[in-house]
Amino acid sequence: MFFLMSSRAFFTSLIALSGYFVFQAQMPVTPEMIFRISLGGSMGVIGLFCMLSIIQVKSLQWVAIYNILGIFGTTVYLWFFEETKQESGWSGIALIITGYLLFIYFNAENTHFRLSFKNHLLLLIMTICFSSMGIVQWKNVTNDTPSLIILATQELMVFFAALFAFFFLNKERMPWGNVQLILPKAFIMSIMILLALYFSLIGSKVTNPVICSLLFLANPITTILFSALYFKEKMNPRNIVALAILCTGAFLLHLSQN
């Protein structure tokens, strides 16, 4: 896993850096920019490792639930600290809280969905880190920091963190044959992730970040769907009801910003 992550991040950062010199070389890069990008990138790395720690042992649906709560937290931050304050949207907040509590209640007896305090703490740290990274990088891109430099820097941080984990935390040695199989897949993944992250940053620059984050509501929903389709995680009717309430609340919360 760590080798795949480090390979993918290396290819992504290399392509992004090459793209900068080809398309954005006229945009200056200062040490202050690198510091601010690194601040957001470090949060992303912490959140990524917390997420990986969870999905190795627990359901992907929990990651999706906390991602939706992250959207709620980001919106509240923007209300109080940025230029997006307004009085509406409390019905969306109420639905998010209701859906979350229902999901916990419905799965209280299911050991596959039951989480320990440590698991909840990891998910909370993941959510805070990802949300904070999104806000920091949004500020960076709106301050005319080259988007490809943002991508290259944060992916280099992922590369070094994953490489460290591969050499010092990985207990099994990887056969050379596995390396040859992983590298082509890592390269394809790097292109897909680069495009996703690049257009995400471009979208954050040209529109309100709250409206932009509405599109990211598709991420937790598709995570739940893919976990059910490909990993055969069962979705009972009660879970569907709870998630529908959650998604409706998140939709109303972001719709209130328009």
Residue pairs with C-beta under 8 A, 6 or more apart in sequence:
1 52
2 162
2 163
2 165
2 166
2 169
2 170
3 162
3 166
3 170
3 174
3 179
3 182
4 182
4 185
4 186
4 189
5 52
5 158
5 162
6 158
6 159
6 162
6 163
6 166
7 182
7 183
7 186
7 187
8 186
8 187
8 189
8 190
8 193
9 155
9 156
9 158
9 159
9 162
9 190
10 155
10 159
10 190
11 186
11 187
11 190
11 191
12 151
12 155
12 190
12 193
12 194
12 197
13 151
13 152
13 153
13 155
13 156
13 159
15 190
15 191
15 194
16 148
16 149
16 151
16 152
16 155
16 194
16 198
17 148
17 149
17 152
19 148
20 146
20 148
20 149
20 152
23 148
24 146
24 147
24 148
24 149
27 144
27 146
27 149
29 145
29 146
29 149
33 140
33 145
33 149
34 149
34 153
36 136
36 139
36 140
36 145
37 137
37 140
37 145
37 149
37 150
37 153
37 154
38 153
38 154
38 157
39 136
40 132
40 133
40 136
40 137
40 140
40 150
40 154
41 133
41 153
41 154
41 157
41 158
42 157
43 129
43 130
43 132
43 133
43 136
44 129
44 130
44 133
44 154
44 157
44 158
45 154
45 157
45 158
45 161
46 125
46 126
46 129
47 125
47 126
47 127
47 128
47 129
47 130
47 133
48 158
49 161
49 165
50 122
50 123
50 125
50 126
50 129
51 63
51 126
53 122
54 62
54 63
54 119
54 122
54 123
54 126
55 63
57 119
58 112
58 113
58 115
58 119
59 112
59 113
59 227
59 233
60 223
60 224
60 226
60 227
60 231
60 233
61 113
61 223
61 224
61 227
61 233
61 239
62 113
62 115
62 119
62 123
63 123
63 126
63 220
63 223
64 219
64 220
64 221
64 223
64 224
64 227
65 100
65 103
65 220
65 243
65 246
66 123
66 124
66 126
66 127
67 127
67 130
67 219
67 220
67 223
68 96
68 100
68 217
68 220
68 246
68 247
68 250
69 96
69 100
69 127
70 127
70 128
70 130
70 131
71 213
71 216
71 217
71 250
71 253
71 254
72 93
72 96
72 249
72 250
72 253
73 127
73 128
73 131
74 131
74 134
74 135
74 209
74 210
74 213
75 89
75 210
75 213
75 253
75 254
75 257
76 93
77 131
77 135
78 84
78 209
78 210
79 85
79 86
79 89
84 208
84 209
84 210
84 257
86 256
86 257
88 256
89 252
89 253
89 256
89 257
91 249
91 252
92 248
92 249
92 250
92 251
92 252
92 253
92 254
92 255
92 256
93 249
93 253
94 249
95 245
95 246
95 248
95 249
95 252
96 246
96 249
96 250
96 253
97 249
98 245
98 249
99 242
99 243
99 244
99 245
99 246
99 247
99 248
99 249
100 242
100 246
102 238
102 241
102 242
102 245
103 239
103 242
103 243
103 246
106 236
106 238
106 239
106 242
107 113
107 114
107 239
108 114
112 233
115 123
133 154
134 209
134 213
135 209
137 150
137 154
137 201
137 204
138 204
138 209
140 150
141 147
141 150
141 201
141 202
141 204
141 205
142 204
142 205
147 198
147 201
147 202
147 205
148 198
150 201
151 194
151 197
151 198
151 201
200 212
200 216
203 212
203 215
204 212
208 257
210 254
210 257
211 254
211 257
211 258
213 254
214 251
214 254
214 255
217 247
217 250
217 251
217 254
221 243
221 247
224 235
224 243
227 233
228 234
228 235
